[in-house]
Amino acid sequence: MAQDINALAQKIHTAIESHQTIAPLSSDPGGISLAQAYEVANGLRSLQGRQRVGFKVGFTNRAIWEVYGVNRPIWGVVSAETLTQPTAPVKLVTAFQPRIEPEIVLGLSKTPEQGMDRAALSGCIDWVAPGFEIVQTIYPDWKMDIIDSVAAQSLHVNLVVGEKVQATPEVLEGLTDVPVDLMRGDEAVETGVGANALDGPLDVLAHLVDMLDPEQAVQAGELVSTGTLTDAWRIEPGEEWTGRYGGVMGRSLTIRFE
């Protein structure tokens, strides 16, 4: 099976690099399990040779599960190479069928442990920030299931992190109620709220910590992007998108694409 895992990782890597679609892995009668899909993703990351700086948690918004054929959150890795500053335009040349997701990002000062309650988890967080994750798919027309998404590094392309806010108890308690208005230029596209990511970003962090094996665990100094607060929206070069985050966040994040 190890050889099959490596072959699948290479197949996905080639598709991503060449901007080609492939049939969903789930369409193969033999198939692979979810655990094996994470092994494929690990193999893909090895081929990419990138430095981990944190995690993205995908499909935390239950409202879009049916749309994308999933029934639970998934995780992937954010790397130094995919972490992007909002001051420069984001180049879409490396993305395939790209979409944008407004998210809340957590920065960790301490290593969280499995089984921690909300108070203990809160003590691990140094800052929070608005974020945009850019996602992609190598599967035609975004038709896939959870195994396909996980194997393709949980669809991650870039994470743009905005202005950081100190993670005071008041801020952390209010993240669930943070509203976001997603704008394409001057056009209002969709609204969301922090509770759309499971039941709030702290719940996402707890879920991620419990999902990961000890050798993969989140570390102090890393970040966690907690999942989209709206649907994922198609993006094109030349567009400008803004997320207006209210409540205790009180920040806006704007990025341009080229």
C-alpha positions as CSV (number, residue, x, y, z in Angstrom):
1,M,0.0,0.0,0.0
2,A,3.0,2.4,0.7
3,Q,3.8,2.3,-3.0
4,D,0.2,3.1,-3.9
5,I,0.2,6.0,-1.5
6,N,3.4,7.4,-3.0
7,A,2.0,7.0,-6.5
8,L,-1.2,8.8,-5.6
9,A,0.8,11.6,-4.0
10,Q,2.9,12.0,-7.1
11,K,-0.2,11.9,-9.3
12,I,-1.8,14.8,-7.3
13,H,1.5,16.7,-7.2
14,T,1.8,16.5,-11.0
15,A,-1.9,17.6,-11.5
16,I,-1.4,20.6,-9.2
17,E,1.9,21.7,-10.9
18,S,0.5,21.3,-14.4
19,H,-3.0,22.7,-13.7
20,Q,-4.7,19.6,-14.9
21,T,-7.9,17.9,-13.5
22,I,-8.0,14.3,-12.5
23,A,-10.8,12.0,-11.7
24,P,-11.7,12.0,-8.0
25,L,-9.9,9.3,-6.0
26,S,-13.3,8.3,-4.6
27,S,-14.4,7.3,-8.1
28,D,-12.0,4.4,-8.0
29,P,-13.8,1.2,-7.1
30,G,-10.8,0.1,-5.0
31,G,-10.7,3.4,-3.2
32,I,-8.7,4.5,-0.2
33,S,-9.7,5.2,3.4
34,L,-9.7,8.6,5.0
35,A,-6.6,7.6,7.0
36,Q,-4.9,6.7,3.8
37,A,-5.9,10.0,2.3
38,Y,-4.0,11.8,5.0
39,E,-1.0,9.6,4.2
40,V,-1.3,10.8,0.6
41,A,-1.4,14.4,1.7
42,N,1.8,13.8,3.8
43,G,3.4,12.4,0.7
44,L,2.3,15.4,-1.3
45,R,3.8,17.8,1.3
46,S,7.1,15.8,1.1
47,L,7.2,16.3,-2.6
48,Q,6.5,20.0,-2.2
49,G,9.3,20.4,0.4
50,R,7.8,23.2,2.4
51,Q,8.3,24.4,5.9
52,R,5.2,24.1,8.2
53,V,4.1,27.2,10.1
54,G,0.7,26.1,11.1
55,F,-2.6,24.4,10.1
56,K,-5.8,25.1,8.2
57,V,-9.0,23.4,9.3
58,G,-11.4,23.0,6.4
59,F,-15.1,22.3,6.2
60,T,-15.9,23.7,9.7
61,N,-18.9,25.4,8.2
62,R,-21.6,22.8,8.4
63,A,-23.8,24.8,6.0
64,I,-21.6,23.9,3.1
65,W,-21.1,20.2,3.8
66,E,-23.7,19.0,1.4
67,V,-22.4,21.2,-1.3
68,Y,-18.9,19.7,-1.2
69,G,-19.8,16.2,-0.3
70,V,-18.3,16.1,3.2
71,N,-19.6,15.3,6.7
72,R,-16.8,16.5,9.0
73,P,-13.9,19.0,9.3
74,I,-10.5,18.2,7.8
75,W,-7.1,19.6,8.3
76,G,-4.1,20.6,6.2
77,V,-0.8,22.4,6.6
78,V,0.0,26.1,6.1
79,S,3.6,26.6,5.1
80,A,6.0,29.5,5.1
81,E,5.8,29.4,1.3
82,T,1.9,29.7,1.3
83,L,1.7,32.3,4.0
84,T,1.1,35.6,2.2
85,Q,1.2,39.2,3.3
86,P,-1.9,41.4,2.5
87,T,0.3,44.3,1.3
88,A,1.2,42.7,-2.0
89,P,-1.2,41.3,-4.7
90,V,-1.9,37.6,-4.6
91,K,-0.8,35.9,-7.8
92,L,-3.3,33.4,-9.0
93,V,-1.0,31.9,-11.6
94,T,-0.2,29.0,-9.2
95,A,-3.8,28.3,-8.3
96,F,-6.3,26.1,-10.2
97,Q,-10.0,26.8,-10.0
98,P,-9.3,29.1,-7.1
99,R,-11.8,30.3,-4.5
100,I,-11.6,32.6,-1.5
101,E,-12.7,32.0,2.1
102,P,-12.9,34.6,4.9
103,E,-11.6,33.0,8.2
104,I,-10.5,33.8,11.7
105,V,-6.8,32.9,12.4
106,L,-5.4,32.1,15.8
107,G,-1.7,32.5,16.8
108,L,-0.4,30.2,19.5
109,S,2.1,31.1,22.2
110,K,1.8,27.8,24.0
111,T,1.3,24.2,22.8
112,P,-2.3,23.1,23.3
113,E,-2.9,19.5,24.5
114,Q,-5.7,17.0,23.9
115,G,-8.6,17.2,26.3
116,M,-8.0,20.8,27.3
117,D,-11.1,22.8,28.3
118,R,-11.9,26.2,26.7
119,A,-10.1,28.1,29.5
120,A,-6.9,26.2,29.0
121,L,-7.1,26.5,25.3
122,S,-7.6,30.2,25.6
123,G,-4.4,30.4,27.5
124,C,-2.5,29.0,24.6
125,I,-3.6,31.8,22.2
126,D,-1.5,35.0,21.8
127,W,-3.4,36.8,19.0
128,V,-6.3,36.5,16.6
129,A,-6.6,38.0,13.1
130,P,-8.8,38.2,10.1
131,G,-7.7,35.9,7.3
132,F,-8.4,34.9,3.7
133,E,-7.6,31.3,2.7
134,I,-7.2,30.7,-1.1
135,V,-8.3,27.2,-2.0
136,Q,-8.2,25.2,-5.2
137,T,-9.2,21.8,-6.5
138,I,-7.8,19.5,-9.2
139,Y,-11.1,17.7,-9.5
140,P,-13.5,18.8,-12.3
141,D,-16.1,21.5,-11.3
142,W,-15.3,21.1,-7.6
143,K,-17.0,17.7,-7.5
144,M,-15.3,15.5,-4.9
145,D,-15.8,14.0,-1.4
146,I,-13.9,14.2,1.8
147,I,-11.2,11.7,0.8
148,D,-10.5,13.7,-2.4
149,S,-10.2,16.9,-0.5
150,V,-7.9,15.5,2.2
151,A,-5.5,13.9,-0.3
152,A,-5.1,17.1,-2.2
153,Q,-3.6,18.8,0.9
154,S,-7.1,19.9,2.0
155,L,-7.3,22.2,-1.0
156,H,-4.9,24.8,0.5
157,V,-3.1,27.3,-1.7
158,N,-2.5,30.5,0.3
159,L,-3.3,32.0,3.7
160,V,-3.4,35.8,3.9
161,V,-3.3,37.1,7.5
162,G,-4.5,40.6,8.4
163,E,-3.8,42.9,11.4
164,K,-3.4,41.0,14.6
165,V,-5.5,41.6,17.7
166,Q,-4.3,40.7,21.2
167,A,-6.1,37.6,22.5
168,T,-7.6,39.0,25.7
169,P,-10.3,37.0,27.5
170,E,-12.9,39.5,26.1
171,V,-11.7,39.0,22.5
172,L,-11.6,35.2,22.8
173,E,-15.1,35.1,24.3
174,G,-16.5,37.3,21.6
175,L,-15.1,35.4,18.6
176,T,-18.2,33.3,18.2
177,D,-20.2,36.5,17.6
178,V,-17.8,38.2,15.2
179,P,-19.7,39.2,12.0
180,V,-18.0,39.4,8.6
181,D,-19.2,41.1,5.4
182,L,-17.5,39.6,2.4
183,M,-17.1,42.1,-0.5
184,R,-16.0,41.9,-4.1
185,G,-15.0,45.5,-4.8
186,D,-18.1,47.4,-3.7
187,E,-20.4,44.5,-4.1
188,A,-21.7,42.7,-1.0
189,V,-21.3,39.0,-1.6
190,E,-22.2,37.2,1.6
191,T,-22.2,37.6,5.4
192,G,-21.0,35.2,8.0
193,V,-20.3,34.9,11.7
194,G,-17.7,33.3,13.9
195,A,-20.1,30.6,15.1
196,N,-20.2,29.3,11.5
197,A,-16.8,27.6,12.1
198,L,-18.2,24.7,14.1
199,D,-19.5,26.6,17.1
200,G,-16.7,29.1,17.2
201,P,-12.9,29.3,16.6
202,L,-12.0,27.9,20.0
203,D,-14.1,24.8,19.2
204,V,-12.2,24.5,16.0
205,L,-8.9,24.6,17.8
206,A,-10.1,21.9,20.2
207,H,-11.3,19.7,17.4
208,L,-8.0,20.1,15.5
209,V,-5.9,19.2,18.6
210,D,-8.0,16.1,19.2
211,M,-7.7,15.1,15.5
212,L,-4.0,15.2,15.2
213,D,-1.6,12.4,16.2
214,P,1.1,13.3,18.7
215,E,3.8,13.5,16.1
216,Q,1.7,16.0,14.1
217,A,0.6,18.1,17.0
218,V,0.2,21.9,16.9
219,Q,3.2,23.7,18.4
220,A,3.7,27.0,20.2
221,G,4.5,29.7,17.7
222,E,2.3,28.2,15.0
223,L,-1.0,29.5,13.6
224,V,-4.4,27.9,13.0
225,S,-6.9,29.1,10.4
226,T,-10.3,28.0,11.6
227,G,-12.3,27.6,8.5
228,T,-14.5,29.7,6.2
229,L,-17.4,31.7,7.7
230,T,-19.2,31.8,4.3
231,D,-19.2,29.7,1.2
232,A,-16.0,29.6,-0.9
233,W,-16.3,32.1,-3.8
234,R,-14.7,32.0,-7.2
235,I,-12.0,34.6,-7.8
236,E,-10.4,36.0,-10.9
237,P,-7.2,38.1,-11.6
238,G,-7.9,41.8,-11.3
239,E,-10.5,41.5,-8.5
240,E,-10.2,43.1,-5.1
241,W,-11.9,41.4,-2.1
242,T,-12.5,42.7,1.4
243,G,-13.6,41.0,4.6
244,R,-15.1,43.5,7.1
245,Y,-14.9,41.9,10.6
246,G,-17.0,43.4,13.3
247,G,-17.5,42.8,17.0
248,V,-14.4,42.2,19.1
249,M,-12.3,41.8,15.9
250,G,-13.0,45.2,14.5
251,R,-10.7,44.8,11.5
252,S,-10.9,44.8,7.7
253,L,-8.7,42.8,5.4
254,T,-8.4,43.6,1.7
255,I,-6.5,41.7,-1.0
256,R,-6.0,42.1,-4.7
257,F,-5.5,39.3,-7.2
258,E,-3.3,39.3,-10.3
